[in-house]
Amino acid sequence: MLLTIATIATLYLKTPTSSTIQLPPNHYAIFAYGSLLNKTSMERTLGRTYDGPLIPAEIKGWKRSWSIRYPNDTYYYEEDGKLVYPENIIYLNIEKNEESVVNGIIFIVSEKELREFDKRELVYDRIKVTHKLTEKLISGGPVYTYVAKPEYFIKNLRATTETAIRKEYIDIVSQGAKSLGTSFHHDFEKNSAAIPTHIVVDAKRDESTPYTGIVSSREKSTEKKRSES
């Protein structure tokens, strides 16, 4: 049975496993496994309310891990009265592993919107995973996801001055996974690498350094500003 987006736009986690979505012309499917599980985060990139289908899915041969670095001069944490800017912020990625399965959701975007997600995920490569889905859920076009570009892939997570994970990011991902139901969240926890808690920091955003994409990384540790009474 083929369903158009309009037919199932009101469905949320209720798509029958026997149904296949027919993509409209110039539309694409994205498999989300990290912060894009959070609808608010996803809509921030879309620039609109998303009213299309959200389809639970799994891809085989991949595992979810903390293995991508994003050069940083935007986020900092406070330590001993100083502002510390980690050299890199670490985010979720997926790595090839033939014995693993990663759960996520599929959502549908236009060609213009796809380019916006490419900008958001600029340290990732967009790849096709249509053939890796455990069920055929999409027809008429590819299913894409994002994996770390080789130059941003990282395995050795060291001191927080070099590599750090934002607590806020963990919360965004966790809220997204929980919003998709108890079973989904359970599977998410089961097939995700453990959070390297030794590098989790309560990071804040430096509002004087607007986010514009990858910028030159620099170590920045300055005396904490104190407001005058």
N, C-alpha and C positions, 0 to 999 in steps of 0.2 A: 504494500500500500504506500503510495506517494502522497506526502502532505506538503503543501506550500507553507511558507512562513506565516502568511496571513491566517491560515487555518488553525495554526497552533500557537499563535502569538500570546494567547492567554494562558497557556499551559506552563506550569513551573514544576519541574521534576516529576511530570506525570506522563511523559512521552512513552508509549508502549514500546517494548523492545522489538516488536514486529514491524514498527513503523520506520520509514526512511524519509528524511526531509529532502525535498527537491530544491536545490538552490536556485533562486531567480538569477537572471543574467547579471553579470558583473557584481556578484556577491560571493563572499568567501566565508569559510568556517574556520574558527580559531579554537584550538584546544588549549584551555587554560588550566594551569596546575599550581600556581602560586598566588601572588597578590590579585591576579585577575579573577580569582574565585570570589573575591569581594565585589559585589555589584556596584557599590559606591565608587570603588577605585576604578573599575572598568568604565563606568559612566563618566568619570573625570576626563578620561582620554577621548571617549566618544563625543563629549560635549553636548550630550542629550540624555534623556531618560531612555533606557533600553527596554523595549516592549516586545522583543522577539523571544524565541525559545532559548531555554537554558537546559541543555541535554547532558545528563550524567553519562560519562564515557570512561573507557580505560584504553590505554595503549600498552602493548606488550613490548618487551625488550628494552625497557628503559627504567631507571630508578631516579627518584627525587633526591637531590643532595644540595648541600651548601657549598657551591663550588664555582661561583662566578664573582669577580671583583669589579667594582665600579670606582674609577678614580674619583677622589673626593676633595672638594674644598668648600662644601656646602654645609655639612653636618659636623657638629662638635659635641663633646661631652665635657663635664666639669670634673677636675681632679686637682686636689690640693690648691684650690683657689685659682686654677688656671683653666683656660679653654683649650682643649686638645682636639685637633682635627685629624682623625685617622687618615692614613694615606689612601685606604680603600674601604668601601662599604661592601659587605658580602650579602648576596641575595641567593634565592633558590634557583636551581638549574636542574636539568635532567641529563643523566649520563647513560650511555648504552650499557645494558646488562641483560643478557638474554634470559635470565631466570626471574626477572622482576616485571612487575606491572605497576603502572602509575595511573591513579584515578584523577579525574578532573571534570570539567564541563566544556561543552562546545557551545559557542554562540556565533551569531551570523552578523557580518558587517559588509558595508559597501566597499568598492575599490578605494574610494577616497579615505574612508575610515581605516582601512587596512594600512594605508600609508602612515596614518597617525600612530597606529600601534607600532609600526616599524621605527618611528622616531622615538617613541617611548622606550622601546627595547633595543636601543642602538648598540649595546654591547653584546647583543644576541644575534645569531643568524636565524632567519625564518626558514623552516624546512617543512616539507610535506610528510605527514604521518598518516595519511589516508589508509595505507595498507597495513598500518600497525594497530588500528582499532580492533578491539576484540569482537565488535559487532559492526555490521554495515549500517551506519546511522545517517550518512550523508550521500546524496546522489547529485550529479550534475556539476561537480567541481571538487577541488581539493580541500583537505583539512590541513591547516598549518599549525605549527607550534614554534616556540622559540628555544634555541639552545645556545650555550655560550660560544662566542667567537673564540678561536684557539688562543688568541693573545690575552683574553680576559679570563680564561679558565684557571682555577687555582685549587690546589689540594692542601698545601701547608698553611694552616691558619695560625698565625703567631700572635704577638702581643697586640693589644687594642690600639696602639699607636700606628700599627701597620694594617691590621685587618679587624674590622668591627661589624657587628650586626646590630641594627637599630631595633630596640625593643618595640617601637611603634610598628615596624614592619612585621614583626612576629605577630603582634596583635591583629593587624589588618588581615594577614593570611589566616590566622586562627578563627577570627570572626567569620570570614568567608566560608571556610570549611564547615564550621558549626551551623551556619545558616542553611546549608544544603542537607541537613538531617543527620540524625545519630549514626545511621549506617555509613553514610558517606564520610563523616568525620572519623569514625572508627577505622575505615579503610585508609583514609588519608594518613592517620597517625601510624598505622601498621606499615605502610610502604613509603615512609619518609625517613631519611637519615635523621639521627638524633641531633637536636640543636646543640651546637658547641657553645655551651653556656659561659665558658671562660672568656668569650669575646663579645658578649651581649652588653650593650651600653644604653643608657637612657639618653639618646642623642636628641639634640635640638637643632633646628634649622637656622642658619645664619641668614637673616632677612636682608642683610646688606650685600649678599652674594646671590642674586637671582639665579635660579636653575635654568641653564640654557643648553644642557647637554653635557657631553664630556668636555671637561676643561683640564688644563694642565694640573696635575696633582702636585701639591706642595704640603710639606709639613708645617703646620702653623700652630704655635703654642704661645699664647699671649697672656699677660696678666689679666685676671678677671676684672671687668669693669664694675665699679661699685658706685651706685648713685649717691650723690651728695645730699645730705639732709638740709 
